[in-house]
Amino acid sequence: PFIDGLLSDSSLLQKLRPTESENPGAAIRIREATDSELTGGREITSETLFPLVRGGLFYALDAIDESYRIARQIGDDTGSYWHGMIHRREGDFDNARYWFRRVGSHPVFGELHHAAAAVSPDMAKQSSWDPYLFVGLCEQDKFGDDQHHAELIKLQRIEFDALFDYVWRKSFV
């Protein structure tokens, strides 16, 4: 219920490059919540991935620094993907590409590509999810080519939902 309440907010992830959280009260609630409050009492079976649930919530609220502090501690491909997402939103596009290279392919790419292709003609032309294309389009947007801006906001939410769902499911396997 705690997480569902936070993620049901339609105003989440509406900025490609946030400078601060629009909802500092919610960030405080996430920071202070126990793991049990976040999980609704479910038993966590992946102590490695579960921190990314909290980090993902910070990410969704545009509390990028707090999300970064968590993601940088997770050394697997999923942590690297979150790391790349954070750097992309910071506007540090070369660093984002570096972290996406460390990921290689990720288990959510098929699902992510399918959802992204439904909203993005550029993504539909790819054979799989392409984080580099997404980074490139976000970089173009930052430097004034905003013709894809609405599409990028949708892709950002699709990407978040896929990764967050993956982390959530894997935290209880």
N, C-alpha and C positions, 0 to 999 in steps of 0.2 A: 504493500500500500504506500509506503514512504516513497519508493522509487517511482511507482506508477503516477503518483501525484505530481512529482517533479517533472517527469518526462511527458506528461499530458499537456504541458504548456506549449501552445502553438507558436509562442514568440521565441522559442529556443532556436539557436543556430541560424539566426537571421543576418549575421555579420560574417563576412569572409575573413576579416582581419580585426577582431575585437581588441579594444585597448583596456577594457576593464569589464568586470561582471555588471550586468544590468540589475542583478538581484543579489546584492551582498548578504541579505538575510538568509536566502536559501543556501548560499555558500557556507555560511556559519552553521546552519543546520546540518549540512553534509559533513563538515569538519567535526562537529560534536557528536554525530550519530555513532552509536556502537555498530559493530558488524551485525549483531543480531537485529537491530532496528532496520538496517539496510536490507537484510535477507528475509525479514519477516519471520525469523526464528529458524530458518532452514540451516542445516549443517553444511558448512563450507568444506569441500573436499580438495580444493586446489588453492592452497595458501599462496601459490605463485601467481595465479591469474586474478584472484579475487581483489587485490588492491586496485586493479584496473577498473573495477566497477565504481569505486569511489572516484578514481581519476577521470573516468568517463563522465560522471555526473558533473564534476568540476568543469570539464571540457564543454559540456552542453550548456552550462551557465556562463560560459566565456571567462571563467576563472582559470585562464591559461597557465599562469605561473604555478598554481597548485596542482593542476593536472600534470604539468611537466615534472614537478618534483616526484610524482608517483611513477610516471612512465619511464623515467630514466633509470629507475631501479629494477625494471623488468627486462631481462636480457634475451628473451626469446623473440621469435618472429612477430608475435602479437604485440609485445612491448615496443618493438622497433616500429611497427606500423603506427601505433598511437603516437610515438615520438615523431614520426614523419608528418602525421596529421597536425600535430601541435606546431611544428616549425612552419608548415604551409600557412597556417592561420596567423602566425607571427609575421608572415611576409618574408621569411628566411628560406627562399625557394631552393637554393643550392643545398642547404642542410636537409631540407625535406627530401630531396631526391636521394641524398646520401642514405638516409634512413630507409627509404623505400627500396633501394638497392640491397640493403642488408636483409630485407624481408624475402626478396625473391617472389615466389608465389605463395599465396595464403589460402587456407581452406574456404574463406568467405568470398573469394573472387568470383566464383561462378554465380552465386546468388546475387552478389553485388552488381555484376555486369548485367544480369537479367533485369534487375530493377532500374539500373542507370540507363540502359538502352531504351526503356520506355519513356524517358524524359529528355534524353539527349541524343540528337542525331549523330554527333561526333562519337559518343560512346558506342552507339549502335553499330558503327562501322568497324569497331575493334572486335577481335576474336575473344577477348577476355577483359576483365576490369583493368584499366590502365591508369595507375596512380600518377604516372609521369604526364600523361595528357591532362589530367585534372590539375596538376601543379602548374603546367604551362598555361592553361586557360585562366587559372587564378592569378598567375603572374601578369598575363596580358590585361586582366581586369584591373589590377593594381596600377598599372601604368596607362590607364585611360581607355582601353578597348573594353567597354562594359556591355557590349551587345549580348553577351552570354550570362550576364549577372544573375538574372532570375533562375536560369537553368543551374548555375553553379550553387546557388543557395539550396535548391532542391537536391542536387547531387551531394552536397555536404550533409544534409539530413539523412539521405539514403545510406551514405557511407557510415555515418555515426550509428544509425539504427542497426546495420548489419554487424559492425564490430562490437557494439555494446551487447547485442543479443548473443553473439558468439562467446564473449567473455562471461556473460551471465550463465549461459548453459554449461560452459566448461568449468565453472566454479563449483558446480554441484554434481559432477559426474562421479 
